[in-house]
Amino acid sequence: MKRLFAMGVLLLGMSTQTQAITLNEARAQGRVGETLNGYIAPLRQDAETLALVSQINAARSESYQKLADSNNLPVDEVAKMAGQKLVARAQAGEYVKGINGKWLKK
């Protein structure tokens, strides 16, 4: 009985170890990159990366909308301002999309 319980605990621990990737991990692994439009874009097309991109961009869109509303600005203008800052702040080794539309590794 103790062995069965121990195996159950071990299996439960193993299943909880598979956590979703974070934005910082995805950046460091070259899965996503910042764009000048204020949103991240996937460089890899796997399900985990695409889900992260969707989640992050939805949160950014909501944030940009709130800022736009409170400052009487178009939301795309707020997003572009944020995009320029995010691209400039990207760390060495991370990907950014240039004005030419091509990916560049900083």
PETA-V473516 format. One record per run of one state. SS is the DSSP state (helix for helix, strand for strand, loop for the rest). FROM is the first residue (numbers start at 1). TO is the last residue. Records with the same first field share a line. If there is no record, write none. Layout:
BEGIN
SS: FROM-TO, FROM-TO
END
This chain:
BEGIN
loop: 1-1, 17-22, 29-31, 35-39, 43-46, 72-74, 90-94, 98-102, 106-106
helix: 2-16, 23-28, 47-71, 75-89
strand: 32-34, 40-42, 95-97, 103-105
END
